[in-house]
Amino acid sequence: MGLSTRTQLSISWSIEPDTEIPITGYSLEWDNAEGESVFYEIWDGRGHPEVLSFTIVAETGKKYSFRHKAFNVNGESLYSEVLETYACVSPAAPGLPTWITSTTTAISLNWEGSADDGGCPIIEYRLFRDAGDGGAVNVEVHAADLAGNSAATGQAVTELPVDGLGMEFVFQLEVLTDYTNLISQAVMGEASYPMLYAGVPGTPSSAPTRGASSGSYIIHVEIGAVAESNGAGITSYHIVIDDGLGGSFVEL
């Protein structure tokens, strides 16, 4: 639940078209979220047809129902359809996506969920990436996998460009609650640092060989290069040697 306890909740409605007689005002009712299925009038706008909204202070996190009706000199209309909505505010931004591992097929990352849902249930998290060029982070990935998952804390991202191996991608997370869904505005977290799309190097192309400059006390070892870097440049080669008696290997 959110950290707040009271929230302003603003309800608005549309102008009803006049028939032969002008509308003279509107009334608004709510059910006060007590589960009684009984509505109570909270705004009597008869004589004020220009008033098309009303703001109340409600208990954060509770779900309320509202309905309204119109008046003219002949009487009142039927009630509108019922609006059900939570009393809440925008949630806190979700955590920063962090790198777990990369392969030649995926970048795996995780994140901390939103620390404060603002009083409304979290619906889902949405994940976006850039094009691997340091530009806008606006490509949504794995929408189907994350849809409706309010507890998601990570994703193995495979929706990457076919020619993207070796590129760096930036990710950004968005949280959607019942509140942000109603106003079509999810809350975006911070962009991640660039994450390299690459796997571990391939196996060396051949076994080490004894070089021509080897002697009685020196063994010159020649090694074969790795043919497959798998997207990341080779930074070094490591050689290990046993004790000459078939024991374990140690790094030179």
N, C-alpha and C positions, 0 to 999 in steps of 0.2 A: 504494500500500500504506500501511498504518498506520505510525505512528511507533514504536509499541511493538514489542518483539521476543519477549516472553513473556507469555502470557495464561493466567489461571486459567479452566479449562473445567469446568463442573459438569454431570454427567449424572445424571438421575434416572429411575426406572422405577416402575411400578405394582405393588401387592401382587397376587400371583397367588392366586386362591381355592384354599383347601384342598380336597382331595378327601376320601378317608377318612383321610389321613395329613397332619399339619401340614407346611407348608413350613419347612425348617430354614435357609434362606439362599439367597443369590444370588451369582453370579460375573459379573464384567464384563470384556469383552475389547475391545481396539482394534487397529487395523491400523498404528498409529504413523505414518501419512501418508507412508510411503515407497514406495507404489505396488507393494508386493509381493503384495497380495491375501492376506496371511497375518495371522491374528489372534493376539494375545498377551494372556494374562490379566493384568489390572492390579489386580483386586480379587477376593479369595477371601472371600466372606461366609458361608461355611458355618458354622452355629452362631450367626449373627447375622441372623435374619429381619427384625429391626426396621430394619436399614440399607437404605435405598431410594435412596441417591444416593452419588456419589463425585466428588471434585474432583481434577483433575490440573493440572499446569502444562504447557502446550503451546506450540508455536511459533506466534506470531501470524501469521495469514493463511493457514495451511495447513488443508487440508480433511481431516478425520478420520472414520473409520467406527467405529461401536460396535455391539456386540450383547451380550445377557446371557442367562442361563438360570437356572432355579430348581432347588433340591435338596430332597429329603426322604430319609428313611431307606432308601428303596428305590432311590435313584439320582438321576439328573438328567433334566431335561426337554429337549426340543428347543430350539434357539436361537430367540431372538426375531427379528423382522425387523431389518434393519440400519438404524441411524440414521447419516446423513451430515451433518456440520455443520462449519462453520469455527470456528477458535479466534480470536476477536476480541472487541472491546469496542465500545461505542457510537461512532459516527462523530462528528466535529466538526460543529457546526451549519453549515448552508449560509450563504452570504453574503446581504446585504440586497438585496432587489429594488430596482432603481433605474429611474427614468423615462427613456425614450428619446424618445418622441413620443406625441401623442394626435391622434386624428381623431374624426369624428362616428360612427365605427363600431368603433373599437378604442383601447386603451391599450397601447402597446408598451413592454416593459420587459426588462431583462436582470439577470443575477446572476452572482456568483462561486460555483463549486461548493465542496463541502466540502473543506477543506484536509487532512483526515485521515480516511480511511475506516474507521479502527479495526481494519484488518486484514481486513475482509470486502469483497468487491466491492460497489460501489454498484449498486443495481437501477434506481432512478429518483428523480426529483424530483417533488414534488407542490406545486401552487400553490393558495393560498386567498386569498379576498378577503372584506371585510366587505360589508354591505348598502348602503354609502354613507352610513351614519348615525353612523359613529364607534363602532359596537358591536363585537361579537365577530367575529373574522376566522375564519369557519368555513364559508364557501361554497367548495367545491372547484371549480376551473375548468380546463377543457381536460384532464380526466383521460385521455381517450382519446389525445390528442395527445402527452402526456408519458409515458404508460405504457411501461415498459421502456426508456426513453431515459436512460441513465446519463450522457450527455455534454451534456444540454440546458443551455444557458446563457442562454436568453431565450424570450419568448413574446409574440405579439401577442394580447392578451386581447379577444375579441369577445363572450364570454359575460357580458354586462352587462345590467342591467335595461332594458326597452324605454323606460321613462320616466327613465332615468338620466342623460341628457345634462345637463351642468352640475353634476353631483354629484362629490364627491371620494371616492375609494376607497383603502383601505389593503390592501396585499398582504403575504403571509407565505409563506415557502418551507419545505418539509419534505424531508428526505433519508431514503431507505429503503435499507438494505443487507441482505445475506443474514442478518446477525445480528439486526437490528431486525425483519425479517420473521418470524423464528422466534419472537420474543417479542411480536410484534404491537405494537411501540412504535417509531414513526419519531421522528426528532429534528427539532425545529422551530427555525428561525432567528428572528431578530428581525423585528418588523413594520416595514414601510416607512413613510415619511412619506406623508401623503395625496396622491393623484395625481388631478388634475382630468381628468374625462372631457369633452373638448370639442375642436372643430376650429378651424381658422383662420376669421376672419370672412368673410362673403360679400362679393361685389363691391359697391361703392357703387351705389346705385340709379340714378344719373345722372352725366353728365359735369359737371365744375365749370362754373359760369355767372358772367358778369360782373355784379357787383352794382350797384345804382342809385347808390351813393355813389362809384363810380369817377370819376376825373378825368384831367387831362392827365399827372399824375405818379404817380398812385395807381391801382392796379387792385384793386378790392375783389372777392374771389373768394368765391362761395357754393358750398358742396358739399352733395351729397345724403347723407342718413344711410344707414347699412348696415342693410338689412332683416333679414339673417340673422346673428346673433351666433354661432350654432353652439355654444352652451353656455357660452361665456365672455363676460363683460361687456366691452364696448368700452372701452378705456382711453385711446385718443387717436386723432386723425386726422393724417396727414402729407400735406403738399402739396409737390409738386416743380414747378419751372419751368425752361423752356429759356432759351437766351441771346437769344431773339428772332430768331435767324438760322437756326433749324432745327437747332441743335446739341444736345448731350446735356443731360439734365435734371439739376438739382441740387436738394437739399432746402432748402426755406425754413426 
